[in-house]
Amino acid sequence: MSRYLAIFRTFARACLVRDMTFRANFLLECLTSLGWMSMNLAFYLLVFTFTPEIGAGSGWTKAPFFAFVGTGLIVNSIVQALFMPSAEELTEMVRTGGLDAVLVQPLDAQFLVSLHRVDFSSFANGLVGVGLVAWAVPRLEHAPTPIAWLVYPLTIVCGVAILYGLVIMLAAATILMGRNQSLYDFWFYLTNFSRYPAEIYAGPWGGPLRAVCTFVLPILLVVNVPARVIARPLAGEAWWAVATALLAACASLAVSRAVFQAALARYRSASS
């Protein structure tokens, strides 16, 4: 494990040096992300000028909802900074034969494929998320307990693990198909479901969609569970949600590992 941590630090250091070599581009990427997030926050503020909560009786008033949004920014910034840049390069690696060089290395192929690139500019949204959570917590009706603060980072890790599993399965599809840019676009469409409280998915269409996005593709657990941990008192239902998130994270990692290994077994070199 220490060997892989040292290698990842080397990867991260090289990426940081590269980003700092082109500081203007790095700052522009940060400002672009912050500008996009600012427009979203302005939209949410506009919504709350017309309604006291998102969904009648849902409990997602202004402060809890912004804690929800901040948590989502933290989770997604980690995934987009650590995993997506490497996964997006995989298409070119498969097409040109670069994956061959990865497979002959005395290291785990999944580690190299998913963690050799770090996009530090993506952490800008994460910092905004931390600021939103810091703003929202003092304004919550029920202050988070010490146990909630201990469970909160654990559930964030679970959310990251669930999304990481999805990224790895899309990477496996790249190995099998050679190119799957449309599937990566689908990843962003799919994660849009995680950006809103689960309570809004109700009715004849919303109910089945909520079940699928909770138990089949556990996208709704990614942000909803950690946000509930700090935005609402930890009760029986909340503990069940935490347990479900833990199980979903473990299952996502296990399934994605199996799918990735199966894809590698079917991989044929670009030169063959």
Buried (B, 14 or more C-beta within 10 A) or exposed (E): EEEEEEBBEEBBEEBEEEBEEEEEEBEEBBEEBBEEBEEBBEEBEEEBEEEEBBBEEBBBBBBBBBBBBBBBBBBBBBBBBBBBBBBBBBBEBBEEEEBBEBEEEEEEBBBBBBBBBBBBBBBBBBBBBBEBBEEBBEEBEEEBEEEBEEBBEBBBBBBBBBBBBBBBBBBBBBBBEEEBEEBBEEBEEBBEBBBBBBBEBBEEEEEEBBEBBBEEBBBBBBBBBBBBBBBBBBEEEBEEBBEBBBEBBBBBBEBBBEBBEEBBEEBEEBEE
